[in-house]
C-alpha cells in the first residue's frame, strides 16, 4: 500500500511539473555563410545568442534537448571596400522562432541584433613549401618528388604585409617508414595578420622497394680542339652502381648515365670523373674509380711525307 502512495505521488508531481509554465535560458551558436575570401572582419560579429524561453515543462524539455543553430547568409551584406553590416532584431527573432517546437514563447534574447565591421583585402598567390621530411622504410626509396596539392595558395592581407610573403610553409611534420603511396593533410602556417585560402594542403609521397644495379660506362673524352693532339684516359671506362625501383629496373638503358671528365689543367695528373643521369628513377649513383689518369699524345708529321708518329707529352 505504501508503494502505491509513493507511485501516485510521483505521478502527480511529474504531471504538475510538466504542466507548470517555466523559463529556461539556452545558448544557440551562429554560423555566417557566403563570406568572400578577400573579406575579413575587423570587428567580428558574435558567434552565439543567449535565448530565454517560456513554456510548459514537456515542450520546454523538448526545446532544451534540441540542437539549435542559426545560419545567416552575408552575401548581400558585404559590399564595397569596407563597412558595417547589421542583422536587425526582427530578423534575428524570426530566425530563433523558426527553430522552436510546440507553443514555447520567446521571452528575451541577447544580443538583440547582430553587427560586425569588415574590410576588403589584397590578394596574392604564393607557392607552398613542405617543412618536414618523408623517410622511406628500409630497402625502400621515394620514386618521385613529394607532391603538394594544391602547389600554391592565395594569401589575403594588406599590400604592405603581402609584399614580404614569398611562400607559405606547412606545419613542421616528419613521416617515417613510408613504403607505398602515402597521403596526408597538412595545415598551413599563416603569417600574423594574413589569411590563407585554403588553409591546408594534401601531401602525397610514393615509395617502393629498390634494388642495386651496376653497369660499365665509357668515359666521354673531351676534344682538345687541336688536330695534332689526342687525349687518352686510363681506364677509359668506369663502373657505375646505382639504386633503381623494382618497377623501373628493366627500363634502364645504356644512355641513361653518362661519364665524363673535364679538360686537364697544367700540373694535374688525375682527372675526376663526373656523371650525368637522365633517368629520374635512378638514385644514389656511385662511380669507381672516381679519378682516372690521362695521357696527351702529339702526332708529328715527318718532313719526308711518311706516316705521323705519336709522341707522348710530359
TORBATOR-760439 format. One record per residue (C-alpha): residue number from 1; x, y, z. Coordinates in steps of 0.001 Angstrom, whole numbers, plus 500000, padded with zeros to 6 digits. Example, Ala and Ser with C-alpha at 12.3 -4.5 7.8 and 13.67 -1.06 7.14 Angstrom:
BEGIN
+-----+--------+--------+--------+
!   n !     c1 !     c2 !     c3 !
+-----+--------+--------+--------+
!   1 ! 512300 ! 495500 ! 507800 !
!   2 ! 513670 ! 498940 ! 507140 !
+-----+--------+--------+--------+
// end
This chain:
BEGIN
+-----+--------+--------+--------+
!   n !     c1 !     c2 !     c3 !
+-----+--------+--------+--------+
!   1 ! 500000 ! 500000 ! 500000 !
!   2 ! 502836 ! 502393 ! 500880 !
!   3 ! 504498 ! 501875 ! 497487 !
!   4 ! 501222 ! 502653 ! 495755 !
!   5 ! 501002 ! 506018 ! 497543 !
!   6 ! 504642 ! 506775 ! 496608 !
!   7 ! 503999 ! 505943 ! 492950 !
!   8 ! 500842 ! 508038 ! 492883 !
!   9 ! 502606 ! 510973 ! 494485 !
!  10 ! 505417 ! 510733 ! 491958 !
!  11 ! 502973 ! 510732 ! 489031 !
!  12 ! 501166 ! 513760 ! 490448 !
!  13 ! 504468 ! 515596 ! 490939 !
!  14 ! 505641 ! 514955 ! 487372 !
!  15 ! 502230 ! 515925 ! 485984 !
!  16 ! 502384 ! 519170 ! 487903 !
!  17 ! 505978 ! 519819 ! 486921 !
!  18 ! 505357 ! 519325 ! 483225 !
!  19 ! 502139 ! 521372 ! 483229 !
!  20 ! 503653 ! 524351 ! 485041 !
!  21 ! 504985 ! 527161 ! 482840 !
!  22 ! 508668 ! 527688 ! 483391 !
!  23 ! 511555 ! 529578 ! 481812 !
!  24 ! 514900 ! 528358 ! 480585 !
!  25 ! 517931 ! 530095 ! 479059 !
!  26 ! 519891 ! 528482 ! 476202 !
!  27 ! 522898 ! 529441 ! 474113 !
!  28 ! 522425 ! 528986 ! 470351 !
!  29 ! 525521 ! 529028 ! 468070 !
!  30 ! 525555 ! 531249 ! 464972 !
!  31 ! 527210 ! 530494 ! 461622 !
!  32 ! 527823 ! 533084 ! 458891 !
!  33 ! 527972 ! 531839 ! 455296 !
!  34 ! 528997 ! 533169 ! 451883 !
!  35 ! 531751 ! 535410 ! 453220 !
!  36 ! 534048 ! 536170 ! 450227 !
!  37 ! 537644 ! 535021 ! 450629 !
!  38 ! 539022 ! 538540 ! 450282 !
!  39 ! 536923 ! 539960 ! 453139 !
!  40 ! 537868 ! 539834 ! 456813 !
!  41 ! 536077 ! 541030 ! 459924 !
!  42 ! 537854 ! 543876 ! 461649 !
!  43 ! 535219 ! 543622 ! 464391 !
!  44 ! 533799 ! 540109 ! 464238 !
!  45 ! 530091 ! 539532 ! 464897 !
!  46 ! 529131 ! 537349 ! 467849 !
!  47 ! 529096 ! 533598 ! 467251 !
!  48 ! 526187 ! 532874 ! 469627 !
!  49 ! 522966 ! 534287 ! 471033 !
!  50 ! 521532 ! 533721 ! 474532 !
!  51 ! 517819 ! 532886 ! 474378 !
!  52 ! 515225 ! 532781 ! 477201 !
!  53 ! 512141 ! 530617 ! 476536 !
!  54 ! 508880 ! 530228 ! 478458 !
!  55 ! 506669 ! 527160 ! 478122 !
!  56 ! 505169 ! 524211 ! 479926 !
!  57 ! 507555 ! 521557 ! 481130 !
!  58 ! 507185 ! 518993 ! 478328 !
!  59 ! 507665 ! 521415 ! 475423 !
!  60 ! 510354 ! 523247 ! 477329 !
!  61 ! 512223 ! 519985 ! 477793 !
!  62 ! 511848 ! 519192 ! 474067 !
!  63 ! 513263 ! 522578 ! 473097 !
!  64 ! 516089 ! 522370 ! 475582 !
!  65 ! 517146 ! 518926 ! 474321 !
!  66 ! 517283 ! 520009 ! 470655 !
!  67 ! 520468 ! 521060 ! 468873 !
!  68 ! 519845 ! 524588 ! 467664 !
!  69 ! 521977 ! 526509 ! 465176 !
!  70 ! 521327 ! 529805 ! 463421 !
!  71 ! 522759 ! 530476 ! 459962 !
!  72 ! 522926 ! 533872 ! 458253 !
!  73 ! 523852 ! 534464 ! 454621 !
!  74 ! 526146 ! 537518 ! 454321 !
!  75 ! 526428 ! 537549 ! 450512 !
!  76 ! 524254 ! 540685 ! 450254 !
!  77 ! 525606 ! 542340 ! 453406 !
!  78 ! 529293 ! 542638 ! 452432 !
!  79 ! 529780 ! 545216 ! 449664 !
!  80 ! 532439 ! 547770 ! 448853 !
!  81 ! 535930 ! 548016 ! 450258 !
!  82 ! 534832 ! 548285 ! 453904 !
!  83 ! 531756 ! 548839 ! 456004 !
!  84 ! 529414 ! 547630 ! 458745 !
!  85 ! 526627 ! 545088 ! 458410 !
!  86 ! 523599 ! 544719 ! 460699 !
!  87 ! 521125 ! 541864 ! 461070 !
!  88 ! 518167 ! 543600 ! 462782 !
!  89 ! 516186 ! 542415 ! 465803 !
!  90 ! 513128 ! 541303 ! 463812 !
!  91 ! 515177 ! 539094 ! 461508 !
!  92 ! 517049 ! 537556 ! 464444 !
!  93 ! 513792 ! 536997 ! 466365 !
!  94 ! 512186 ! 535295 ! 463362 !
!  95 ! 515227 ! 533031 ! 462859 !
!  96 ! 515077 ! 531941 ! 466509 !
!  97 ! 511289 ! 531390 ! 466460 !
!  98 ! 511568 ! 529104 ! 463431 !
!  99 ! 513785 ! 526802 ! 465477 !
! 100 ! 511307 ! 526323 ! 468340 !
! 101 ! 508845 ! 523465 ! 468749 !
! 102 ! 505446 ! 523473 ! 470492 !
! 103 ! 503994 ! 526619 ! 471988 !
! 104 ! 507214 ! 527932 ! 473512 !
! 105 ! 507330 ! 531707 ! 473645 !
! 106 ! 510477 ! 533738 ! 473216 !
! 107 ! 510841 ! 535896 ! 476314 !
! 108 ! 514195 ! 537539 ! 475556 !
! 109 ! 517399 ! 537151 ! 473588 !
! 110 ! 520777 ! 538863 ! 473657 !
! 111 ! 522292 ! 540429 ! 471739 !
! 112 ! 519166 ! 541817 ! 470116 !
! 113 ! 520888 ! 542486 ! 466801 !
! 114 ! 523979 ! 541167 ! 465054 !
! 115 ! 526593 ! 543571 ! 463747 !
! 116 ! 530168 ! 543494 ! 462531 !
! 117 ! 532652 ! 545588 ! 460578 !
! 118 ! 534600 ! 544311 ! 457597 !
! 119 ! 537253 ! 545304 ! 455088 !
! 120 ! 538383 ! 544032 ! 451749 !
! 121 ! 541976 ! 542840 ! 451493 !
! 122 ! 544587 ! 542473 ! 448773 !
! 123 ! 545290 ! 539054 ! 447270 !
! 124 ! 548486 ! 537233 ! 446291 !
! 125 ! 549210 ! 533682 ! 445080 !
! 126 ! 552357 ! 532080 ! 446508 !
! 127 ! 553844 ! 528550 ! 446402 !
! 128 ! 553551 ! 526138 ! 449319 !
! 129 ! 556751 ! 524691 ! 450819 !
! 130 ! 556761 ! 521426 ! 452771 !
! 131 ! 558507 ! 521944 ! 456114 !
! 132 ! 559449 ! 518418 ! 457058 !
! 133 ! 560820 ! 515132 ! 455779 !
! 134 ! 559380 ! 511938 ! 454363 !
! 135 ! 561659 ! 508986 ! 455101 !
! 136 ! 561036 ! 505690 ! 453294 !
! 137 ! 561166 ! 502347 ! 455075 !
! 138 ! 564292 ! 500176 ! 454991 !
! 139 ! 565162 ! 498944 ! 451476 !
! 140 ! 562715 ! 501470 ! 450023 !
! 141 ! 563156 ! 504805 ! 448308 !
! 142 ! 560965 ! 507648 ! 447126 !
! 143 ! 560336 ! 507033 ! 443449 !
! 144 ! 559080 ! 510535 ! 442631 !
! 145 ! 559116 ! 514044 ! 444023 !
! 146 ! 556918 ! 514767 ! 447030 !
! 147 ! 553745 ! 516457 ! 445789 !
! 148 ! 551655 ! 519132 ! 447476 !
! 149 ! 548086 ! 519647 ! 446317 !
! 150 ! 547494 ! 522462 ! 445655 !
! 151 ! 551026 ! 523661 ! 444978 !
! 152 ! 550095 ! 527294 ! 445617 !
! 153 ! 547534 ! 529133 ! 447759 !
! 154 ! 546021 ! 532584 ! 447945 !
! 155 ! 547077 ! 534881 ! 450757 !
! 156 ! 544972 ! 537851 ! 451835 !
! 157 ! 546199 ! 540867 ! 453745 !
! 158 ! 547366 ! 544438 ! 453422 !
! 159 ! 549523 ! 545348 ! 450444 !
! 160 ! 552449 ! 546026 ! 452759 !
! 161 ! 552190 ! 542667 ! 454547 !
! 162 ! 551817 ! 540740 ! 451292 !
! 163 ! 554981 ! 542298 ! 449839 !
! 164 ! 557105 ! 540350 ! 452346 !
! 165 ! 555482 ! 536970 ! 451624 !
! 166 ! 557294 ! 534768 ! 449082 !
! 167 ! 555902 ! 531361 ! 450137 !
! 168 ! 553777 ! 529624 ! 452734 !
! 169 ! 555120 ! 526740 ! 454819 !
! 170 ! 553273 ! 523701 ! 456066 !
! 171 ! 553290 ! 522665 ! 459701 !
! 172 ! 556638 ! 521067 ! 460602 !
! 173 ! 555830 ! 517351 ! 460338 !
! 174 ! 558076 ! 514354 ! 459596 !
! 175 ! 556929 ! 510935 ! 458403 !
! 176 ! 558985 ! 507746 ! 458620 !
! 177 ! 558637 ! 504196 ! 457343 !
! 178 ! 556812 ! 505060 ! 454105 !
! 179 ! 556720 ! 502047 ! 451773 !
! 180 ! 553827 ! 502699 ! 449417 !
! 181 ! 551649 ! 505604 ! 448284 !
! 182 ! 551293 ! 507885 ! 451298 !
! 183 ! 548631 ! 510594 ! 451569 !
! 184 ! 548008 ! 513032 ! 454396 !
! 185 ! 546706 ! 516547 ! 455004 !
! 186 ! 548888 ! 519296 ! 456427 !
! 187 ! 547877 ! 522585 ! 457994 !
! 188 ! 549477 ! 525761 ! 456652 !
! 189 ! 551170 ! 528322 ! 458861 !
! 190 ! 549666 ! 531757 ! 458286 !
! 191 ! 551910 ! 534756 ! 458998 !
! 192 ! 550463 ! 537161 ! 461535 !
! 193 ! 547750 ! 539369 ! 460096 !
! 194 ! 547293 ! 537280 ! 456944 !
! 195 ! 544690 ! 534748 ! 455898 !
! 196 ! 545327 ! 531711 ! 453667 !
! 197 ! 542844 ! 530026 ! 451342 !
! 198 ! 542810 ! 527066 ! 451501 !
! 199 ! 544310 ! 526714 ! 454986 !
! 200 ! 545603 ! 523172 ! 454402 !
! 201 ! 547052 ! 521067 ! 451588 !
! 202 ! 547353 ! 517372 ! 450776 !
! 203 ! 550784 ! 515756 ! 450693 !
! 204 ! 551497 ! 512707 ! 448559 !
! 205 ! 554690 ! 510645 ! 448615 !
! 206 ! 555273 ! 507403 ! 446729 !
! 207 ! 557888 ! 504902 ! 447878 !
! 208 ! 558797 ! 501472 ! 446562 !
! 209 ! 561365 ! 498791 ! 447207 !
! 210 ! 564666 ! 499339 ! 445415 !
! 211 ! 567439 ! 497154 ! 444123 !
! 212 ! 571036 ! 497945 ! 443143 !
! 213 ! 572410 ! 497600 ! 439656 !
! 214 ! 575859 ! 498090 ! 438129 !
! 215 ! 576975 ! 498802 ! 434591 !
! 216 ! 580138 ! 499722 ! 432703 !
! 217 ! 580061 ! 503180 ! 431182 !
! 218 ! 582522 ! 504599 ! 428673 !
! 219 ! 584025 ! 507940 ! 429651 !
! 220 ! 583397 ! 510672 ! 427113 !
! 221 ! 586775 ! 512041 ! 426110 !
! 222 ! 586807 ! 515811 ! 425667 !
! 223 ! 588140 ! 517239 ! 422420 !
! 224 ! 591424 ! 519103 ! 422857 !
! 225 ! 590453 ! 521170 ! 419809 !
! 226 ! 593952 ! 520651 ! 418453 !
! 227 ! 594234 ! 518480 ! 415327 !
! 228 ! 597681 ! 517146 ! 416199 !
! 229 ! 596896 ! 516106 ! 419805 !
! 230 ! 594830 ! 513330 ! 421372 !
! 231 ! 593726 ! 512721 ! 424972 !
! 232 ! 593784 ! 509141 ! 426283 !
! 233 ! 592216 ! 508029 ! 429582 !
! 234 ! 593319 ! 505148 ! 431786 !
! 235 ! 590968 ! 503426 ! 432335 !
! 236 ! 588564 ! 504537 ! 429630 !
! 237 ! 585563 ! 503019 ! 431415 !
! 238 ! 584139 ! 503279 ! 434923 !
! 239 ! 581851 ! 501020 ! 436892 !
! 240 ! 578632 ! 502799 ! 437895 !
! 241 ! 576455 ! 501418 ! 440707 !
! 242 ! 573050 ! 502891 ! 441447 !
! 243 ! 569675 ! 502290 ! 443020 !
! 244 ! 566546 ! 501772 ! 440958 !
! 245 ! 562968 ! 500981 ! 441990 !
! 246 ! 561932 ! 497419 ! 441238 !
! 247 ! 559181 ! 498536 ! 438879 !
! 248 ! 561713 ! 500544 ! 436816 !
! 249 ! 564574 ! 498038 ! 436792 !
! 250 ! 564011 ! 496847 ! 433222 !
! 251 ! 563617 ! 500397 ! 431879 !
! 252 ! 567275 ! 501360 ! 432415 !
! 253 ! 569134 ! 501964 ! 429136 !
! 254 ! 572830 ! 502428 ! 428404 !
! 255 ! 572461 ! 506098 ! 427594 !
! 256 ! 570733 ! 506948 ! 430881 !
! 257 ! 574063 ! 507573 ! 432619 !
! 258 ! 576994 ! 509378 ! 431033 !
! 259 ! 580509 ! 509629 ! 432448 !
! 260 ! 582852 ! 512467 ! 431513 !
! 261 ! 585949 ! 514392 ! 432523 !
! 262 ! 586956 ! 517999 ! 432041 !
! 263 ! 589978 ! 519140 ! 430077 !
! 264 ! 593181 ! 518620 ! 432073 !
! 265 ! 594780 ! 521608 ! 433726 !
! 266 ! 598502 ! 522163 ! 433904 !
! 267 ! 600154 ! 520300 ! 436769 !
! 268 ! 597217 ! 517862 ! 437283 !
! 269 ! 597901 ! 514163 ! 436687 !
! 270 ! 594435 ! 512747 ! 437535 !
! 271 ! 591020 ! 513782 ! 436218 !
! 272 ! 587900 ! 513433 ! 438429 !
! 273 ! 585030 ! 511565 ! 436792 !
! 274 ! 581577 ! 513147 ! 436909 !
! 275 ! 578313 ! 511608 ! 435802 !
! 276 ! 575072 ! 512884 ! 434388 !
! 277 ! 571832 ! 510908 ! 434633 !
! 278 ! 568725 ! 511455 ! 432519 !
! 279 ! 566624 ! 508749 ! 434200 !
! 280 ! 564695 ! 510310 ! 437120 !
! 281 ! 564218 ! 506908 ! 438776 !
! 282 ! 567959 ! 506299 ! 439214 !
! 283 ! 569377 ! 507476 ! 442550 !
! 284 ! 572443 ! 507111 ! 444786 !
! 285 ! 574964 ! 506838 ! 441925 !
! 286 ! 578484 ! 505687 ! 442812 !
! 287 ! 581438 ! 505657 ! 440434 !
! 288 ! 584579 ! 503529 ! 440569 !
! 289 ! 587235 ! 504711 ! 440028 !
! 290 ! 586426 ! 508302 ! 440859 !
! 291 ! 589555 ! 509586 ! 439115 !
! 292 ! 591446 ! 508425 ! 436033 !
! 293 ! 594918 ! 509040 ! 434675 !
! 294 ! 595459 ! 510566 ! 431279 !
! 295 ! 597997 ! 510910 ! 428513 !
! 296 ! 598180 ! 513547 ! 425795 !
! 297 ! 599820 ! 512415 ! 422576 !
! 298 ! 601096 ! 514709 ! 419886 !
! 299 ! 601150 ! 513489 ! 416303 !
! 300 ! 604164 ! 514743 ! 414308 !
! 301 ! 604190 ! 514528 ! 410550 !
! 302 ! 607623 ! 513661 ! 409109 !
! 303 ! 609115 ! 516039 ! 406595 !
! 304 ! 609624 ! 513180 ! 404110 !
! 305 ! 605859 ! 512575 ! 403849 !
! 306 ! 605822 ! 509361 ! 405911 !
! 307 ! 603115 ! 508407 ! 408433 !
! 308 ! 602588 ! 510520 ! 411577 !
! 309 ! 604304 ! 509408 ! 414768 !
! 310 ! 602749 ! 509585 ! 418240 !
! 311 ! 604849 ! 511380 ! 420771 !
! 312 ! 603662 ! 511351 ! 424436 !
! 313 ! 603719 ! 514697 ! 426175 !
! 314 ! 605304 ! 515017 ! 429579 !
+-----+--------+--------+--------+
// end
